[in-house]
Amino acid sequence: MYDWLIDIPKAELHLHLEGSLEPEMLFRLAERNKIALPWPDVDNLRQAYAFNNLQEFLDLYYRGADVLRNEQDFYDLTWAYLLKCDEQNVIHTEPFFDPQTHTMRGVPFEAVLGGISAALEDGRGKLGISSGLILSFLRHLSEEEAFKVLEQALPYRDTFLAVGLDSSELGHPPSKFQRVFERARAEGLKAVAHAGEEGPPEYIWEALDLLKVCRIDHGVRAIEDPRLIDRLIDEQIPLTVCPLSNIKLRVFDDIHQHNILDLLEKGVKVTVNSDDPAYFGGYVMENFQALHDGLGMTDDQARRLARNSLEARLSF
């Protein structure tokens, strides 16, 4: 299954660049930037990747991101991810980046965006991988802070195509960010949002109705609301599902319980993505392999999932 599926062109629509920071690169960047780490070696760091929930993961995620300090670091991070895309025949990607994760540490916004943008440009020119960058707001911070980062970003409007919403979901509904999303849309930006991972189906309704998103990131809890499922099907609103992430963060206890193929067969436009692959055990192809091994995904289902990813792109 793995070999022939590599040959099928695919897009990845749910990928946090900071979450593609592999332990080996984390240690290299720490050495380059003279940063002391709490783990003695790569193996000890990998052993720390045992999460009981989203917050435990985020705590480690933000600690790891601390090694990213300058434009070259962000270039190297993004380029390493693009090489993985090239290896797995991911021909288009729309990665997220979280500027607040870095600016709150004193890293200039321009360094973050400059390094990422330069790598994406090289990906287009050297690897033939098209891309569109998504600026994500951290939902555990205030809407006022989100407005600040949006204003920082607007002078560079041409370098990203959409805004998103990520980080801790519970207790931070999409409605908290309605005004900043309105501001982003007024600037011609598209919108996506994480919803229905740990949060309830109501968060998905809010993302659609209040934030006016054109795509839902995760969204697996939509299956609890038949009326919501009908809407997703009728409007063909894509869900960017991340199977290995959902298992690692205990959204499902086991891959055999995952509902992505059930959603696919109902007619929901689901896609396969890796989320934070360095932390969750694999990139796009490893997620497809998990669906094959754990859920008996058929060749036809795999092709439909890949086709969905290309159809759900925000940019071409």
N, C-alpha and C positions, 0 to 999 in steps of 0.2 A: 504494500500500500504506500509506504513512505516514498519509494523511488518514483513511482509514476505520478504521485501527487506533487512532487517537487516540480515536475514539468508543467503543471497548470499555473498560469499567472494568477497572482493573488494580491490583495491589498491588505494592509494592516491599518486599522482605524482606531485602535485603543492601545496606545503605547506611551508610557511615561518615560521620557529620556533618562531622567534621574534613576528610574527603576531598571535601566539596562546596564547599570554600573556593576560590572562583574567584580568579584572579590579580588582577582589578580590586578585589574586596573585600579581598583580602590587603593590597594597597597602601593602600587607604582606612583599614583598621584600623591598619596600621603608622603612618600619618600621625597618626591620632587618638590613638594611644598612645605617639607619639614614639619609635618603634623604627626603628633603622637596618637597612636590608635589604642583602644582598650583591648584589642585582640592580639595575641602574640604572633599569629600566622593565619594564612588563608583557611586552613582546615578548621581552626577554632571559630573563625567568622562564619563559615558555612554551617557549623553546628548551632550557631545562634539563630539560624533561619527556621525556627520552630515557633509558629505563631498560633495563639488561641483565638485571635480576633483581629479586626482591622487596625485598632489602635496600637496593639503590640507591634504589628508590622510597621506602622507609620513611625513609631519611636525609633526603630532601627534604620528605617529609610532616611529620616532626617539626619541621623547621626552619620550615616554613610555619605550623604550629600555634602557634608562639611569639607570633604577633600577637594571639592570643585571650587577653585579660587580665581581662575583667570580665563581669558578667552581661549587660550590653547587647550586648557582642560575641557572646556565645553565642546571645542572642535573634536578633540580625541574621543570623547564620549560618544558624540553623534556619529562620527565616522565609523567607529567600531560597530555600532548598531547597523549602519547602512551596509557594512560588509556582511553582516549576518543576513540582512534582507537579500543581498545579492546571492548568497549561498543557498537560500531557500526559495528563490524565485518570487520574492515579494517585489512587485514592480512599481508599487505605489504605497506611500505611507503618509499618515497624517498624525505625527506625534504631538503629544502634549509637552509643554514645559511650564514649570511653576516658578516664575520670577521671584515671588515672595519668599520662597525657600532660601533664596540666595541674597536678595537685597537686604533682608532682615539681618543677615550676617555681615553686611558691609560690602558685598560684592556688587560692583556697578552693574546696573541693568544692561548697559551697552556691552559689557564683557560677556554676559550670558547670551544675549541675542546675537552678538557678533560671531561668536564661536559656532553656535548652532546653525545660523544662517549660512555661514561660509561652508560648513560641512554639507548641508543640504544642497547647496549650489554645486559643490563638487560631486555629490551623488547624482545629480541630474546630468552633469557633463561627462563624468568618468564612468559611471555605472549604469546610466540610463534609467535611474529610479526617480520617478516624479514624486513630488511631495507638497504638502501644505501644512504649515505650522499652526498649532492651536495654543493660545495663551490661556492658561487655567488659573482661576481664582481659588485660593484655599478657603474652604467653607467654614473651617473652625475659627477663622479670623473674621473681622467685622466687614460689613458692606462698605464702610468708609475706607478701610484699607484696600478693598478691591477697587474702589474708585481711584485711589492714589496710583495703583499699579496700571490701571487703564490709561490714566493721563500720562504716565511715564511712557507707555507703549505707543500712544497715538502718533507721535512724530515718526515712528517706524511702521506705520500702518501697512505699507506694502509688503512687509516681511512675514505677516501672518494673516490667516484667512478667517479665523473664528475665535470666539472665546468659549471656555469651558468651565466646569465646576467640579472640583475633586476634594480629596482629603476626607476627614471624619464625617460620615453621613448622618449618623443618629444625632438628633437634637439640632441639626442644622438644615432645615428644609429649604428647598429651592426658593420659596417665597421670600426668604431673608435677603435675596440678591436680585429681586425684581427690578429695582431702579437702575442698577448698574448694567444689567442686561439690556434694558431699554436704551441706555446711553450707547452701548456697544452697537446695537442694531441701527441706531441713528447714524452711526459712522459707517454703515454698510457692512458690518461684520456679521457673519453667521454665528449660530449658537448651538452648542451641545451641552449636555450635563450628565454627570453621574447621578443615577437614581435607581432605586429598587435593587440595591445590592444588600446592604444591611437595613436600609430604610424601607418603609412599607410602600405598597402600590400608590398610595396617596401622593408620595413624592414624585412619582412619574407623572401623575395628573398635573401637579403643580409645574413641573418642568415644561410640560407641553403647553399648558394654558397660560402660565404667568411669564415664563422665560422665553416662550415661543421657540423652543429648540426644534431642530430638524432631525436630530438623532439622539437616542438615549444610550448612554454608556452603562453597561451591565444590564439592568432591567429584568433580571431573571425572576424577580418576585411579581412581575406583572401577571404571571400565571394564576395568582391567587384571586384575580379580579376578572371574571369573564367579560364584563363590559369593556374593560380596558384592553383585553386581548382583541376584542372585536374592532376597537378603534385602531389599534396598531396594524391590524390586517387591512382594514378598509383604507387607511391613509398610507399604508406601506412605510411606516416609520421604522427605520432600522434600529436594531439593538446590537451594540458592539459587545458581545459576550466573551468572557475570558475564563474558560473552563478550569485550567490549572490554578489560576488565582482563586477561583471560587472554592476549590477544594482546600488550598493552602490556608485560606482565611476562614474556613469552617462555615461558609455559606451553605455548602453541602458537605455531609460527612464523608462521602465517597463518590468517586466518579460515576459509579453505577446509578446514583440518585440524580445525576444532573439532568436538567430538563431541556437542554438546548435542542435536542432532536425532536422532542415533543412539540416545542414551539415551532420548529421548522416545518413539521408535518401539518400543523394547524394553519400554516400560511404566513407566519410572522417572518419578516426579513431579518433573520439572525445572521451574524457574522462571527468568525473565529479570530481571536486576538490574544496577545500574550500579557498585556497589562504591565507588569514589572518583572520581566523574564529572569533577571539575575537573581531575584528573590523567590520566584515561584516555580522554578524548575524547567523552564523551557520557553522557546520562541514559538512562532506560529506553527511550524511543522510539528513540534513536540505536542502542541495542543491538539492538532489534527490526529496525531498518533494516539493520544490518550482517548479521544472519542472513538477511534477504531477499536482499540484494545478493550476499553471499558464499557462502551455502549453498542458495539457492533455496527458502527457507522458504515453504510454501504458506499460503493463508488459513486452512485448517483447522488447520495446525500452530500458527499464530499465536494462533488462538482457544483452542486447548488449553493453550498456554503461559500465556495470560492467565488462563484458568479455574483452572489449577494454582496460580497465585499467590494467588488469592482463597481457594482451598481450603486452602492451606498456612499461613494466618494463625494466629498464636498467640492473638490477641485479635480481638474483633469489635465 
